Amino acid sequence: MTKPNRRMFWHLARAYRRVAAASDARLADLGLTGTQAGALYCFGDDGLLVGELAATLDLAQSAASGLAQRLEEAGLVERHEVAGDGRAARLKLTPAGRRKRDEAARRTVAANGHLLQGFTDTEIDTVVRWLAHAAETAAPQKRQAKKEKA
């Protein structure tokens, strides 16, 4: 029996590129990318500060700011001033943002089900555990240091 290819970085990168491309294609008619849909999934009724969006998506503050600006330009979120802090703005979904988020979520749930087809719950749990482990152990050192200080 041939030993399986265990080049984990290669498999992960390849899977990410293909899943991201499929996600973008699946959402194109909504005018969304997978990244934008992922951002919309983060919103609750109270909205988010850009820093909260960055933390939730594990993005740099500057990347989250750009993402928030693109969502705002697309009419999917609105900025609301935060009382007492002239620099901060709370982002809230617009009605169009809610509609697109809900439709994107429906499509993503269906795609997720397709990806999991043919695997047992135990196998899926192992993959999820490995991905969580990889995310934690491969974190850049400065993020690790921040977590250790907390």
Secondary structure in CASP SS format (residue, H / E / C, confidence):
PFRMAT SS
TARGET T0000
AUTHOR 0000-0000-0000
METHOD secondary structure of the structure
MODEL  1
M C 1.00
T C 1.00
K C 1.00
P C 1.00
N C 1.00
R C 1.00
R C 1.00
M H 1.00
F H 1.00
W H 1.00
H H 1.00
L H 1.00
A H 1.00
R H 1.00
A H 1.00
Y H 1.00
R H 1.00
R H 1.00
V H 1.00
A H 1.00
A H 1.00
A H 1.00
S H 1.00
D H 1.00
A H 1.00
R H 1.00
L H 1.00
A H 1.00
D H 1.00
L H 1.00
G C 1.00
L C 1.00
T C 1.00
G H 1.00
T H 1.00
Q H 1.00
A H 1.00
G H 1.00
A H 1.00
L H 1.00
Y H 1.00
C C 1.00
F C 1.00
G C 1.00
D C 1.00
D C 1.00
G C 1.00
L E 1.00
L E 1.00
V H 1.00
G H 1.00
E H 1.00
L H 1.00
A H 1.00
A H 1.00
T H 1.00
L H 1.00
D C 1.00
L C 1.00
A C 1.00
Q H 1.00
S H 1.00
A H 1.00
A H 1.00
S H 1.00
G H 1.00
L H 1.00
A H 1.00
Q H 1.00
R H 1.00
L H 1.00
E H 1.00
E H 1.00
A C 1.00
G C 1.00
L C 1.00
V E 1.00
E E 1.00
R E 1.00
H E 1.00
E E 1.00
V E 1.00
A C 1.00
G C 1.00
D E 1.00
G E 1.00
R E 1.00
A E 1.00
A E 1.00
R E 1.00
L E 1.00
K E 1.00
L E 1.00
T C 1.00
P H 1.00
A H 1.00
G H 1.00
R H 1.00
R H 1.00
K H 1.00
R H 1.00
D H 1.00
E H 1.00
A H 1.00
A H 1.00
R H 1.00
R H 1.00
T H 1.00
V H 1.00
A H 1.00
A H 1.00
N H 1.00
G H 1.00
H H 1.00
L H 1.00
L H 1.00
Q C 1.00
G C 1.00
F C 1.00
T C 1.00
D H 1.00
T H 1.00
E H 1.00
I H 1.00
D H 1.00
T H 1.00
V H 1.00
V H 1.00
R H 1.00
W H 1.00
L H 1.00
A H 1.00
H H 1.00
A H 1.00
A H 1.00
E H 1.00
T H 1.00
A C 1.00
A C 1.00
P C 1.00
Q H 1.00
K H 1.00
R H 1.00
Q H 1.00
A H 1.00
K H 1.00
K H 1.00
E H 1.00
K H 1.00
A C 1.00
END
